[in-house]
Amino acid sequence: MRTFSQNNNYKRGTWKGLKLSTGQRSADFTCPDCGQLAALTHHTIDWKGGVNPSVVCPNNGCKFHEYILLEGWHDK
Ligand SMILES: [Zn+2]
């Protein structure tokens, strides 16, 4: 389990809030290993910020694959 802090500047290992066209909340995250930006729109995020299923970096050259927690998610 890796904890991601909230950040609006796409720093590595952070997340940024996203609002879907359906009105649902989601998030973008930046890979802590390679800096790749990706969306968590195909994941579910529980009220504590726990993301399911585990997150795989979409960058082919990167091996990041972990369960992540979005720190601060429940404060919004
Ligand atoms: Zn990566």
N, CA, C, O and the ligand as a Tripos MOL2 file, in Angstrom:
@<TRIPOS>MOLECULE
protein
  305   303    77     0     0
PROTEIN
NO_CHARGES

@<TRIPOS>ATOM
      1 N           0.8460   -1.2010    0.0000 N.3       1 MET1
      2 CA          0.0000    0.0000    0.0000 C.3       1 MET1
      3 C           0.8810    1.2500    0.0000 C.2       1 MET1
      4 O           1.7560    1.4150    0.8500 O.2       1 MET1
      5 N           0.6300    2.1130   -0.9620 N.am      2 ARG2
      6 CA          1.4170    3.3490   -1.0320 C.3       2 ARG2
      7 C           0.4670    4.5380   -0.8380 C.2       2 ARG2
      8 O          -0.6090    4.5820   -1.4350 O.2       2 ARG2
      9 N           0.8680    5.4890   -0.0080 N.am      3 THR3
     10 CA          0.0310    6.6640    0.2370 C.3       3 THR3
     11 C           0.4430    7.7970   -0.6930 C.2       3 THR3
     12 O           1.6180    8.1550   -0.7800 O.2       3 THR3
     13 N          -0.5530    8.3560   -1.3910 N.am      4 PHE4
     14 CA         -0.3130    9.4810   -2.2850 C.3       4 PHE4
     15 C          -0.8710   10.7400   -1.6320 C.2       4 PHE4
     16 O          -2.0130   10.7340   -1.1740 O.2       4 PHE4
     17 N          -0.1060   11.8000   -1.5800 N.am      5 SER5
     18 CA         -0.6290   13.0570   -1.0490 C.3       5 SER5
     19 C          -1.2710   13.8480   -2.1900 C.2       5 SER5
     20 O          -1.0050   13.6060   -3.3670 O.2       5 SER5
     21 N          -2.1220   14.7980   -1.8060 N.am      6 GLN6
     22 CA         -2.8100   15.6020   -2.8120 C.3       6 GLN6
     23 C          -1.9000   16.7380   -3.2500 C.2       6 GLN6
     24 O          -1.2430   17.3730   -2.4250 O.2       6 GLN6
     25 N          -1.8670   16.9900   -4.5530 N.am      7 ASN7
     26 CA         -1.0070   18.0390   -5.0830 C.3       7 ASN7
     27 C          -1.5660   18.4610   -6.4310 C.2       7 ASN7
     28 O          -1.9540   17.6130   -7.2350 O.2       7 ASN7
     29 N          -1.6090   19.7470   -6.6820 N.am      8 ASN8
     30 CA         -2.1890   20.2190   -7.9470 C.3       8 ASN8
     31 C          -1.1570   20.4260   -9.0410 C.2       8 ASN8
     32 O          -1.4960   20.8850  -10.1320 O.2       8 ASN8
     33 N           0.0910   20.0950   -8.7660 N.am      9 ASN9
     34 CA          1.1410   20.3370   -9.7570 C.3       9 ASN9
     35 C           1.7070   19.0580  -10.3500 C.2       9 ASN9
     36 O           2.7990   19.0600  -10.9180 O.2       9 ASN9
     37 N           0.9580   17.9600  -10.2180 N.am     10 TYR10
     38 CA          1.3420   16.6760  -10.8200 C.3      10 TYR10
     39 C           2.7300   16.2130  -10.4120 C.2      10 TYR10
     40 O           3.4750   15.6550  -11.2180 O.2      10 TYR10
     41 N           3.0700   16.4510   -9.1500 N.am     11 LYS11
     42 CA          4.3470   15.9290   -8.6350 C.3      11 LYS11
     43 C           4.2690   14.4130   -8.5740 C.2      11 LYS11
     44 O           3.1790   13.8550   -8.4510 O.2      11 LYS11
     45 N           5.3980   13.7480   -8.6560 N.am     12 ARG12
     46 CA          5.4350   12.2820   -8.5660 C.3      12 ARG12
     47 C           4.8660   11.8040   -7.2390 C.2      12 ARG12
     48 O           5.1470   12.3730   -6.1840 O.2      12 ARG12
     49 N           4.0600   10.7480   -7.3100 N.am     13 GLY13
     50 CA          3.5040   10.1600   -6.0920 C.3      13 GLY13
     51 C           2.3860   10.9670   -5.4830 C.2      13 GLY13
     52 O           2.1480   10.8730   -4.2790 O.2      13 GLY13
     53 N           1.6910   11.7610   -6.2810 N.am     14 THR14
     54 CA          0.5810   12.5670   -5.7650 C.3      14 THR14
     55 C          -0.6750   12.3580   -6.6140 C.2      14 THR14
     56 O          -0.6250   11.7690   -7.6940 O.2      14 THR14
     57 N          -1.7900   12.8520   -6.1020 N.am     15 TRP15
     58 CA         -3.0460   12.7740   -6.8450 C.3      15 TRP15
     59 C          -3.6850   14.1540   -6.9280 C.2      15 TRP15
     60 O          -3.3750   15.0570   -6.1520 O.2      15 TRP15
     61 N          -4.5920   14.2860   -7.9010 N.am     16 LYS16
     62 CA         -5.2960   15.5470   -8.1330 C.3      16 LYS16
     63 C          -6.7490   15.1940   -8.4260 C.2      16 LYS16
     64 O          -7.0200   14.2850   -9.2110 O.2      16 LYS16
     65 N          -7.6800   15.9040   -7.8020 N.am     17 GLY17
     66 CA         -9.0980   15.6180   -7.9790 C.3      17 GLY17
     67 C          -9.5770   15.8510   -9.4020 C.2      17 GLY17
     68 O          -9.0530   16.6930  -10.1320 O.2      17 GLY17
     69 N         -10.5880   15.0780   -9.7710 N.am     18 LEU18
     70 CA        -11.1070   15.0850  -11.1280 C.3      18 LEU18
     71 C         -12.6210   14.9110  -11.0220 C.2      18 LEU18
     72 O         -13.1000   14.1020  -10.2270 O.2      18 LEU18
     73 N         -13.3700   15.6630  -11.8150 N.am     19 LYS19
     74 CA        -14.8190   15.4650  -11.8090 C.3      19 LYS19
     75 C         -15.2340   14.9030  -13.1640 C.2      19 LYS19
     76 O         -14.9510   15.4970  -14.2040 O.2      19 LYS19
     77 N         -15.9000   13.7670  -13.1450 N.am     20 LEU20
     78 CA        -16.3180   13.1220  -14.3950 C.3      20 LEU20
     79 C         -17.5640   13.7960  -14.9420 C.2      20 LEU20
     80 O         -18.2550   14.5120  -14.2170 O.2      20 LEU20
     81 N         -17.8540   13.5740  -16.2100 N.am     21 SER21
     82 CA        -19.0360   14.1640  -16.8370 C.3      21 SER21
     83 C         -20.3160   13.6710  -16.1710 C.2      21 SER21
     84 O         -21.3590   14.3170  -16.2690 O.2      21 SER21
     85 N         -20.2370   12.5200  -15.4900 N.am     22 THR22
     86 CA        -21.3840   11.9820  -14.7640 C.3      22 THR22
     87 C         -21.5790   12.6840  -13.4220 C.2      22 THR22
     88 O         -22.5610   12.4250  -12.7260 O.2      22 THR22
     89 N         -20.6480   13.5720  -13.0520 N.am     23 GLY23
     90 CA        -20.7200   14.2660  -11.7760 C.3      23 GLY23
     91 C         -19.9850   13.5360  -10.6790 C.2      23 GLY23
     92 O         -19.8300   14.0590   -9.5750 O.2      23 GLY23
     93 N         -19.5290   12.3300  -10.9720 N.am     24 GLN24
     94 CA        -18.8100   11.5050  -10.0070 C.3      24 GLN24
     95 C         -17.3950   12.0340   -9.7870 C.2      24 GLN24
     96 O         -16.7830   12.5800  -10.7040 O.2      24 GLN24
     97 N         -16.8790   11.8720   -8.5770 N.am     25 ARG25
     98 CA        -15.5030   12.2690   -8.2870 C.3      25 ARG25
     99 C         -14.5400   11.1650   -8.6870 C.2      25 ARG25
    100 O         -14.8220    9.9810   -8.5030 O.2      25 ARG25
    101 N         -13.4190   11.5590   -9.2280 N.am     26 SER26
    102 CA        -12.3510   10.6130   -9.5020 C.3      26 SER26
    103 C         -11.0310   11.3500   -9.2680 C.2      26 SER26
    104 O         -11.0160   12.4180   -8.6570 O.2      26 SER26
    105 N          -9.9490   10.7930   -9.7420 N.am     27 ALA27
    106 CA         -8.6560   11.4390   -9.5240 C.3      27 ALA27
    107 C          -7.6560   11.0730  -10.6100 C.2      27 ALA27
    108 O          -7.7050    9.9950  -11.2010 O.2      27 ALA27
    109 N          -6.7520   12.0080  -10.8470 N.am     28 ASP28
    110 CA         -5.5660   11.7400  -11.6470 C.3      28 ASP28
    111 C          -4.4620   11.4130  -10.6590 C.2      28 ASP28
    112 O          -4.4580   11.9260   -9.5410 O.2      28 ASP28
    113 N          -3.5260   10.5650  -11.0600 N.am     29 PHE29
    114 CA         -2.3800   10.3350  -10.1910 C.3      29 PHE29
    115 C          -1.1130   10.3940  -11.0290 C.2      29 PHE29
    116 O          -1.1390   10.1630  -12.2380 O.2      29 PHE29
    117 N          -0.0130   10.7030  -10.3730 N.am     30 THR30
    118 CA          1.2760   10.7520  -11.0570 C.3      30 THR30
    119 C           2.1530    9.6520  -10.4760 C.2      30 THR30
    120 O           2.3780    9.5880   -9.2680 O.2      30 THR30
    121 N           2.6380    8.7980  -11.3510 N.am     31 CYS31
    122 CA          3.4280    7.6380  -10.9210 C.3      31 CYS31
    123 C           4.6610    8.0750  -10.1200 C.2      31 CYS31
    124 O           5.4090    8.9500  -10.5570 O.2      31 CYS31
    125 N           4.8700    7.4640   -8.9480 N.am     32 PRO32
    126 CA          6.0200    7.8410   -8.1120 C.3      32 PRO32
    127 C           7.3560    7.4050   -8.7170 C.2      32 PRO32
    128 O           8.4030    7.9540   -8.3760 O.2      32 PRO32
    129 N           7.3160    6.4230   -9.6080 N.am     33 ASP33
    130 CA          8.5600    5.8910  -10.1680 C.3      33 ASP33
    131 C           8.9970    6.5940  -11.4500 C.2      33 ASP33
    132 O          10.1770    6.9010  -11.6190 O.2      33 ASP33
    133 N           8.0370    6.8550  -12.3650 N.am     34 CYS34
    134 CA          8.4360    7.4170  -13.6580 C.3      34 CYS34
    135 C           7.8040    8.7720  -13.9560 C.2      34 CYS34
    136 O           8.1940    9.4270  -14.9220 O.2      34 CYS34
    137 N           6.8280    9.2130  -13.1400 N.am     35 GLY35
    138 CA          6.2230   10.5220  -13.3710 C.3      35 GLY35
    139 C           5.0930   10.5240  -14.3830 C.2      35 GLY35
    140 O           4.5940   11.5890  -14.7470 O.2      35 GLY35
    141 N           4.6810    9.3560  -14.8440 N.am     36 GLN36
    142 CA          3.5860    9.2410  -15.8030 C.3      36 GLN36
    143 C           2.2760    9.6820  -15.1520 C.2      36 GLN36
    144 O           1.9800    9.2880  -14.0250 O.2      36 GLN36
    145 N           1.4930   10.4970  -15.8560 N.am     37 LEU37
    146 CA          0.1920   10.9260  -15.3670 C.3      37 LEU37
    147 C          -0.8810    9.9920  -15.9150 C.2      37 LEU37
    148 O          -0.8730    9.6650  -17.1020 O.2      37 LEU37
    149 N          -1.8060    9.5600  -15.0550 N.am     38 ALA38
    150 CA         -2.8930    8.6950  -15.5020 C.3      38 ALA38
    151 C          -4.1240    8.9620  -14.6470 C.2      38 ALA38
    152 O          -4.0200    9.5070  -13.5480 O.2      38 ALA38
    153 N          -5.2900    8.5760  -15.1570 N.am     39 ALA39
    154 CA         -6.5380    8.7770  -14.4280 C.3      39 ALA39
    155 C          -6.9700    7.4780  -13.7670 C.2      39 ALA39
    156 O          -6.6510    6.3880  -14.2420 O.2      39 ALA39
    157 N          -7.7000    7.6080  -12.6630 N.am     40 LEU40
    158 CA         -8.2090    6.4320  -11.9470 C.3      40 LEU40
    159 C          -9.6800    6.2040  -12.2710 C.2      40 LEU40
    160 O         -10.4330    5.7030  -11.4360 O.2      40 LEU40
    161 N         -10.0870    6.5660  -13.4730 N.am     41 THR41
    162 CA        -11.5070    6.4930  -13.8270 C.3      41 THR41
    163 C         -12.0370    5.0640  -13.9210 C.2      41 THR41
    164 O         -13.2500    4.8600  -13.8830 O.2      41 THR41
    165 N         -11.1640    4.0820  -14.0410 N.am     42 HIS42
    166 CA        -11.6200    2.6880  -14.0710 C.3      42 HIS42
    167 C         -11.4490    2.0040  -12.7150 C.2      42 HIS42
    168 O         -11.5550    0.7820  -12.6080 O.2      42 HIS42
    169 N         -11.1850    2.8000  -11.6870 N.am     43 HIS43
    170 CA        -11.0350    2.2640  -10.3370 C.3      43 HIS43
    171 C         -12.1640    2.7930   -9.4550 C.2      43 HIS43
    172 O         -12.8040    3.7930   -9.7790 O.2      43 HIS43
    173 N         -12.3960    2.1140   -8.3490 N.am     44 THR44
    174 CA        -13.3030    2.6820   -7.3620 C.3      44 THR44
    175 C         -12.4590    3.2500   -6.2270 C.2      44 THR44
    176 O         -11.4080    2.7100   -5.8820 O.2      44 THR44
    177 N         -12.9370    4.3390   -5.6590 N.am     45 ILE45
    178 CA        -12.2280    4.9980   -4.5630 C.3      45 ILE45
    179 C         -13.1920    5.0500   -3.3810 C.2      45 ILE45
    180 O         -14.2500    5.6730   -3.4680 O.2      45 ILE45
    181 N         -12.8330    4.4000   -2.2830 N.am     46 ASP46
    182 CA        -13.7350    4.3910   -1.1300 C.3      46 ASP46
    183 C         -13.6230    5.6990   -0.3450 C.2      46 ASP46
    184 O         -12.7930    6.5490   -0.6690 O.2      46 ASP46
    185 N         -14.4590    5.8620    0.6900 N.am     47 TRP47
    186 CA        -14.5160    7.1480    1.3880 C.3      47 TRP47
    187 C         -13.2110    7.5290    2.0680 C.2      47 TRP47
    188 O         -12.9690    8.7060    2.3320 O.2      47 TRP47
    189 N         -12.3630    6.5340    2.3560 N.am     48 LYS48
    190 CA        -11.0750    6.8190    2.9950 C.3      48 LYS48
    191 C          -9.9900    7.1620    1.9770 C.2      48 LYS48
    192 O          -8.8900    7.5700    2.3480 O.2      48 LYS48
    193 N         -10.3070    6.9930    0.6850 N.am     49 GLY49
    194 CA         -9.3020    7.2450   -0.3440 C.3      49 GLY49
    195 C          -8.6070    5.9730   -0.8140 C.2      49 GLY49
    196 O          -7.6530    6.0320   -1.5900 O.2      49 GLY49
    197 N          -9.0810    4.8370   -0.3480 N.am     50 GLY50
    198 CA         -8.5100    3.5630   -0.8000 C.3      50 GLY50
    199 C          -8.9590    3.2590   -2.2280 C.2      50 GLY50
    200 O         -10.1480    3.3350   -2.5390 O.2      50 GLY50
    201 N          -8.0130    2.9160   -3.0890 N.am     51 VAL51
    202 CA         -8.2950    2.6940   -4.5060 C.3      51 VAL51
    203 C          -8.2910    1.1940   -4.8170 C.2      51 VAL51
    204 O          -7.3740    0.4700   -4.4300 O.2      51 VAL51
    205 N          -9.3230    0.7490   -5.5160 N.am     52 ASN52
    206 CA         -9.4210   -0.6530   -5.9340 C.3      52 ASN52
    207 C          -9.7960   -0.7590   -7.4010 C.2      52 ASN52
    208 O         -10.5970    0.0530   -7.8660 O.2      52 ASN52
    209 N          -9.2690   -1.7030   -8.1520 N.am     53 PRO53
    210 CA         -8.2120   -2.6420   -7.7390 C.3      53 PRO53
    211 C          -6.8540   -1.9400   -7.6350 C.2      53 PRO53
    212 O          -6.7880   -0.7100   -7.6470 O.2      53 PRO53
    213 N          -5.7930   -2.7040   -7.5350 N.am     54 SER54
    214 CA         -4.4590   -2.1230   -7.4400 C.3      54 SER54
    215 C          -4.1510   -1.3280   -8.7030 C.2      54 SER54
    216 O          -4.7310   -1.5670   -9.7620 O.2      54 SER54
    217 N          -3.2340   -0.3820   -8.5710 N.am     55 VAL55
    218 CA         -2.9430    0.5530   -9.6550 C.3      55 VAL55
    219 C          -1.6720    0.1410  -10.3950 C.2      55 VAL55
    220 O          -0.6200   -0.0840   -9.7960 O.2      55 VAL55
    221 N          -1.8060    0.0530  -11.7070 N.am     56 VAL56
    222 CA         -0.6710   -0.2890  -12.5590 C.3      56 VAL56
    223 C          -0.3010    0.9440  -13.3670 C.2      56 VAL56
    224 O          -1.1710    1.5790  -13.9620 O.2      56 VAL56
    225 N           0.9630    1.2860  -13.3940 N.am     57 CYS57
    226 CA          1.4090    2.4180  -14.2120 C.3      57 CYS57
    227 C           1.2070    2.0720  -15.6830 C.2      57 CYS57
    228 O           1.6090    0.9930  -16.1180 O.2      57 CYS57
    229 N           0.5780    2.9840  -16.4730 N.am     58 PRO58
    230 CA          0.3290    2.6980  -17.8880 C.3      58 PRO58
    231 C           1.5750    2.7790  -18.7570 C.2      58 PRO58
    232 O           1.5420    2.3860  -19.9230 O.2      58 PRO58
    233 N           2.6450    3.2710  -18.2180 N.am     59 ASN59
    234 CA          3.8890    3.3750  -18.9750 C.3      59 ASN59
    235 C           4.5470    1.9930  -19.0720 C.2      59 ASN59
    236 O           4.8850    1.3910  -18.0530 O.2      59 ASN59
    237 N           4.7240    1.4990  -20.2880 N.am     60 ASN60
    238 CA          5.2490    0.1430  -20.5100 C.3      60 ASN60
    239 C           6.6000   -0.1280  -19.8530 C.2      60 ASN60
    240 O           6.8680   -1.2490  -19.4210 O.2      60 ASN60
    241 N           7.4330    0.8730  -19.7780 N.am     61 GLY61
    242 CA          8.7680    0.6680  -19.2310 C.3      61 GLY61
    243 C           8.8140    0.7070  -17.7170 C.2      61 GLY61
    244 O           9.8800    0.5480  -17.1220 O.2      61 GLY61
    245 N           7.6580    0.9200  -17.0820 N.am     62 CYS62
    246 CA          7.6240    1.1410  -15.6340 C.3      62 CYS62
    247 C           6.9650   -0.0410  -14.9260 C.2      62 CYS62
    248 O           5.9840   -0.5960  -15.4210 O.2      62 CYS62
    249 N           7.4960   -0.4180  -13.7850 N.am     63 LYS63
    250 CA          6.9860   -1.5900  -13.0750 C.3      63 LYS63
    251 C           6.0960   -1.2470  -11.8900 C.2      63 LYS63
    252 O           5.7640   -2.1270  -11.0970 O.2      63 LYS63
    253 N           5.7020    0.0260  -11.7530 N.am     64 PHE64
    254 CA          4.8780    0.3980  -10.6040 C.3      64 PHE64
    255 C           3.5370   -0.3310  -10.6370 C.2      64 PHE64
    256 O           2.7920   -0.2310  -11.6120 O.2      64 PHE64
    257 N           3.2370   -1.0620   -9.5700 N.am     65 HIS65
    258 CA          1.9820   -1.7930   -9.4520 C.3      65 HIS65
    259 C           1.7220   -2.0070   -7.9650 C.2      65 HIS65
    260 O           2.3180   -2.8850   -7.3410 O.2      65 HIS65
    261 N           0.8140   -1.1860   -7.3980 N.am     66 GLU66
    262 CA          0.5620   -1.2570   -5.9560 C.3      66 GLU66
    263 C          -0.8560   -0.8200   -5.6400 C.2      66 GLU66
    264 O          -1.5210   -0.1700   -6.4460 O.2      66 GLU66
    265 N          -1.3050   -1.1910   -4.4470 N.am     67 TYR67
    266 CA         -2.5300   -0.6080   -3.9210 C.3      67 TYR67
    267 C          -2.1660    0.7800   -3.4080 C.2      67 TYR67
    268 O          -1.1300    0.9610   -2.7670 O.2      67 TYR67
    269 N          -3.0180    1.7550   -3.6900 N.am     68 ILE68
    270 CA         -2.6880    3.1040   -3.2370 C.3      68 ILE68
    271 C          -3.8270    3.7110   -2.4130 C.2      68 ILE68
    272 O          -4.9910    3.3310   -2.5350 O.2      68 ILE68
    273 N          -3.4410    4.6620   -1.5760 N.am     69 LEU69
    274 CA         -4.3780    5.3950   -0.7280 C.3      69 LEU69
    275 C          -4.2280    6.8810   -1.0530 C.2      69 LEU69
    276 O          -3.1200    7.4150   -1.0650 O.2      69 LEU69
    277 N          -5.3600    7.5400   -1.3160 N.am     70 LEU70
    278 CA         -5.3250    8.9660   -1.6380 C.3      70 LEU70
    279 C          -5.5150    9.7650   -0.3490 C.2      70 LEU70
    280 O          -6.6310    9.9040    0.1520 O.2      70 LEU70
    281 N          -4.4200   10.2820    0.1710 N.am     71 GLU71
    282 CA         -4.4420   11.0340    1.4240 C.3      71 GLU71
    283 C          -5.2470   12.3240    1.2340 C.2      71 GLU71
    284 O          -5.0150   13.0780    0.2880 O.2      71 GLU71
    285 N          -6.1980   12.5680    2.1460 N.am     72 GLY72
    286 CA         -6.9950   13.7950    2.0660 C.3      72 GLY72
    287 C          -8.2690   13.6580    1.2650 C.2      72 GLY72
    288 O          -9.0550   14.6030    1.1950 O.2      72 GLY72
    289 N          -8.4930   12.5090    0.6600 N.am     73 TRP73
    290 CA         -9.6770   12.2900   -0.1820 C.3      73 TRP73
    291 C         -10.9850   12.5430    0.6020 C.2      73 TRP73
    292 O         -11.9030   13.1860    0.0940 O.2      73 TRP73
    293 N         -11.0550   12.0280    1.8420 N.am     74 HIS74
    294 CA        -12.2870   12.1100    2.6260 C.3      74 HIS74
    295 C         -12.5770   13.5090    3.1540 C.2      74 HIS74
    296 O         -13.6730   13.7660    3.6520 O.2      74 HIS74
    297 N         -11.6110   14.4120    3.0510 N.am     75 ASP75
    298 CA        -11.8320   15.7610    3.5610 C.3      75 ASP75
    299 C         -12.6750   16.6050    2.6290 C.2      75 ASP75
    300 O         -13.1520   17.6720    3.0140 O.2      75 ASP75
    301 N         -12.8620   16.1360    1.4030 N.am     76 LYS76
    302 CA        -13.5700   16.9450    0.4080 C.3      76 LYS76
    303 C         -15.0760   16.6670    0.4180 C.2      76 LYS76
    304 O         -15.8190   17.2650   -0.3600 O.2      76 LYS76
    305 ZN          5.4030    4.6380  -13.7880 Zn       77 ZN77
@<TRIPOS>BOND
     1     1     2 1
     2     2     3 1
     3     3     4 2
     4     3     5 am
     5     5     6 1
     6     6     7 1
     7     7     8 2
     8     7     9 am
     9     9    10 1
    10    10    11 1
    11    11    12 2
    12    11    13 am
    13    13    14 1
    14    14    15 1
    15    15    16 2
    16    15    17 am
    17    17    18 1
    18    18    19 1
    19    19    20 2
    20    19    21 am
    21    21    22 1
    22    22    23 1
    23    23    24 2
    24    23    25 am
    25    25    26 1
    26    26    27 1
    27    27    28 2
    28    27    29 am
    29    29    30 1
    30    30    31 1
    31    31    32 2
    32    31    33 am
    33    33    34 1
    34    34    35 1
    35    35    36 2
    36    35    37 am
    37    37    38 1
    38    38    39 1
    39    39    40 2
    40    39    41 am
    41    41    42 1
    42    42    43 1
    43    43    44 2
    44    43    45 am
    45    45    46 1
    46    46    47 1
    47    47    48 2
    48    47    49 am
    49    49    50 1
    50    50    51 1
    51    51    52 2
    52    51    53 am
    53    53    54 1
    54    54    55 1
    55    55    56 2
    56    55    57 am
    57    57    58 1
    58    58    59 1
    59    59    60 2
    60    59    61 am
    61    61    62 1
    62    62    63 1
    63    63    64 2
    64    63    65 am
    65    65    66 1
    66    66    67 1
    67    67    68 2
    68    67    69 am
    69    69    70 1
    70    70    71 1
    71    71    72 2
    72    71    73 am
    73    73    74 1
    74    74    75 1
    75    75    76 2
    76    75    77 am
    77    77    78 1
    78    78    79 1
    79    79    80 2
    80    79    81 am
    81    81    82 1
    82    82    83 1
    83    83    84 2
    84    83    85 am
    85    85    86 1
    86    86    87 1
    87    87    88 2
    88    87    89 am
    89    89    90 1
    90    90    91 1
    91    91    92 2
    92    91    93 am
    93    93    94 1
    94    94    95 1
    95    95    96 2
    96    95    97 am
    97    97    98 1
    98    98    99 1
    99    99   100 2
   100    99   101 am
   101   101   102 1
   102   102   103 1
   103   103   104 2
   104   103   105 am
   105   105   106 1
   106   106   107 1
   107   107   108 2
   108   107   109 am
   109   109   110 1
   110   110   111 1
   111   111   112 2
   112   111   113 am
   113   113   114 1
   114   114   115 1
   115   115   116 2
   116   115   117 am
   117   117   118 1
   118   118   119 1
   119   119   120 2
   120   119   121 am
   121   121   122 1
   122   122   123 1
   123   123   124 2
   124   123   125 am
   125   125   126 1
   126   126   127 1
   127   127   128 2
   128   127   129 am
   129   129   130 1
   130   130   131 1
   131   131   132 2
   132   131   133 am
   133   133   134 1
   134   134   135 1
   135   135   136 2
   136   135   137 am
   137   137   138 1
   138   138   139 1
   139   139   140 2
   140   139   141 am
   141   141   142 1
   142   142   143 1
   143   143   144 2
   144   143   145 am
   145   145   146 1
   146   146   147 1
   147   147   148 2
   148   147   149 am
   149   149   150 1
   150   150   151 1
   151   151   152 2
   152   151   153 am
   153   153   154 1
   154   154   155 1
   155   155   156 2
   156   155   157 am
   157   157   158 1
   158   158   159 1
   159   159   160 2
   160   159   161 am
   161   161   162 1
   162   162   163 1
   163   163   164 2
   164   163   165 am
   165   165   166 1
   166   166   167 1
   167   167   168 2
   168   167   169 am
   169   169   170 1
   170   170   171 1
   171   171   172 2
   172   171   173 am
   173   173   174 1
   174   174   175 1
   175   175   176 2
   176   175   177 am
   177   177   178 1
   178   178   179 1
   179   179   180 2
   180   179   181 am
   181   181   182 1
   182   182   183 1
   183   183   184 2
   184   183   185 am
   185   185   186 1
   186   186   187 1
   187   187   188 2
   188   187   189 am
   189   189   190 1
   190   190   191 1
   191   191   192 2
   192   191   193 am
   193   193   194 1
   194   194   195 1
   195   195   196 2
   196   195   197 am
   197   197   198 1
   198   198   199 1
   199   199   200 2
   200   199   201 am
   201   201   202 1
   202   202   203 1
   203   203   204 2
   204   203   205 am
   205   205   206 1
   206   206   207 1
   207   207   208 2
   208   207   209 am
   209   209   210 1
   210   210   211 1
   211   211   212 2
   212   211   213 am
   213   213   214 1
   214   214   215 1
   215   215   216 2
   216   215   217 am
   217   217   218 1
   218   218   219 1
   219   219   220 2
   220   219   221 am
   221   221   222 1
   222   222   223 1
   223   223   224 2
   224   223   225 am
   225   225   226 1
   226   226   227 1
   227   227   228 2
   228   227   229 am
   229   229   230 1
   230   230   231 1
   231   231   232 2
   232   231   233 am
   233   233   234 1
   234   234   235 1
   235   235   236 2
   236   235   237 am
   237   237   238 1
   238   238   239 1
   239   239   240 2
   240   239   241 am
   241   241   242 1
   242   242   243 1
   243   243   244 2
   244   243   245 am
   245   245   246 1
   246   246   247 1
   247   247   248 2
   248   247   249 am
   249   249   250 1
   250   250   251 1
   251   251   252 2
   252   251   253 am
   253   253   254 1
   254   254   255 1
   255   255   256 2
   256   255   257 am
   257   257   258 1
   258   258   259 1
   259   259   260 2
   260   259   261 am
   261   261   262 1
   262   262   263 1
   263   263   264 2
   264   263   265 am
   265   265   266 1
   266   266   267 1
   267   267   268 2
   268   267   269 am
   269   269   270 1
   270   270   271 1
   271   271   272 2
   272   271   273 am
   273   273   274 1
   274   274   275 1
   275   275   276 2
   276   275   277 am
   277   277   278 1
   278   278   279 1
   279   279   280 2
   280   279   281 am
   281   281   282 1
   282   282   283 1
   283   283   284 2
   284   283   285 am
   285   285   286 1
   286   286   287 1
   287   287   288 2
   288   287   289 am
   289   289   290 1
   290   290   291 1
   291   291   292 2
   292   291   293 am
   293   293   294 1
   294   294   295 1
   295   295   296 2
   296   295   297 am
   297   297   298 1
   298   298   299 1
   299   299   300 2
   300   299   301 am
   301   301   302 1
   302   302   303 1
   303   303   304 2
@<TRIPOS>SUBSTRUCTURE
     1 MET1         2 RESIDUE 1 A MET
     2 ARG2         6 RESIDUE 1 A ARG
     3 THR3        10 RESIDUE 1 A THR
     4 PHE4        14 RESIDUE 1 A PHE
     5 SER5        18 RESIDUE 1 A SER
     6 GLN6        22 RESIDUE 1 A GLN
     7 ASN7        26 RESIDUE 1 A ASN
     8 ASN8        30 RESIDUE 1 A ASN
     9 ASN9        34 RESIDUE 1 A ASN
    10 TYR10       38 RESIDUE 1 A TYR
    11 LYS11       42 RESIDUE 1 A LYS
    12 ARG12       46 RESIDUE 1 A ARG
    13 GLY13       50 RESIDUE 1 A GLY
    14 THR14       54 RESIDUE 1 A THR
    15 TRP15       58 RESIDUE 1 A TRP
    16 LYS16       62 RESIDUE 1 A LYS
    17 GLY17       66 RESIDUE 1 A GLY
    18 LEU18       70 RESIDUE 1 A LEU
    19 LYS19       74 RESIDUE 1 A LYS
    20 LEU20       78 RESIDUE 1 A LEU
    21 SER21       82 RESIDUE 1 A SER
    22 THR22       86 RESIDUE 1 A THR
    23 GLY23       90 RESIDUE 1 A GLY
    24 GLN24       94 RESIDUE 1 A GLN
    25 ARG25       98 RESIDUE 1 A ARG
    26 SER26      102 RESIDUE 1 A SER
    27 ALA27      106 RESIDUE 1 A ALA
    28 ASP28      110 RESIDUE 1 A ASP
    29 PHE29      114 RESIDUE 1 A PHE
    30 THR30      118 RESIDUE 1 A THR
    31 CYS31      122 RESIDUE 1 A CYS
    32 PRO32      126 RESIDUE 1 A PRO
    33 ASP33      130 RESIDUE 1 A ASP
    34 CYS34      134 RESIDUE 1 A CYS
    35 GLY35      138 RESIDUE 1 A GLY
    36 GLN36      142 RESIDUE 1 A GLN
    37 LEU37      146 RESIDUE 1 A LEU
    38 ALA38      150 RESIDUE 1 A ALA
    39 ALA39      154 RESIDUE 1 A ALA
    40 LEU40      158 RESIDUE 1 A LEU
    41 THR41      162 RESIDUE 1 A THR
    42 HIS42      166 RESIDUE 1 A HIS
    43 HIS43      170 RESIDUE 1 A HIS
    44 THR44      174 RESIDUE 1 A THR
    45 ILE45      178 RESIDUE 1 A ILE
    46 ASP46      182 RESIDUE 1 A ASP
    47 TRP47      186 RESIDUE 1 A TRP
    48 LYS48      190 RESIDUE 1 A LYS
    49 GLY49      194 RESIDUE 1 A GLY
    50 GLY50      198 RESIDUE 1 A GLY
    51 VAL51      202 RESIDUE 1 A VAL
    52 ASN52      206 RESIDUE 1 A ASN
    53 PRO53      210 RESIDUE 1 A PRO
    54 SER54      214 RESIDUE 1 A SER
    55 VAL55      218 RESIDUE 1 A VAL
    56 VAL56      222 RESIDUE 1 A VAL
    57 CYS57      226 RESIDUE 1 A CYS
    58 PRO58      230 RESIDUE 1 A PRO
    59 ASN59      234 RESIDUE 1 A ASN
    60 ASN60      238 RESIDUE 1 A ASN
    61 GLY61      242 RESIDUE 1 A GLY
    62 CYS62      246 RESIDUE 1 A CYS
    63 LYS63      250 RESIDUE 1 A LYS
    64 PHE64      254 RESIDUE 1 A PHE
    65 HIS65      258 RESIDUE 1 A HIS
    66 GLU66      262 RESIDUE 1 A GLU
    67 TYR67      266 RESIDUE 1 A TYR
    68 ILE68      270 RESIDUE 1 A ILE
    69 LEU69      274 RESIDUE 1 A LEU
    70 LEU70      278 RESIDUE 1 A LEU
    71 GLU71      282 RESIDUE 1 A GLU
    72 GLY72      286 RESIDUE 1 A GLY
    73 TRP73      290 RESIDUE 1 A TRP
    74 HIS74      294 RESIDUE 1 A HIS
    75 ASP75      298 RESIDUE 1 A ASP
    76 LYS76      302 RESIDUE 1 A LYS
    77 ZN77       305 GROUP 0 **** ****
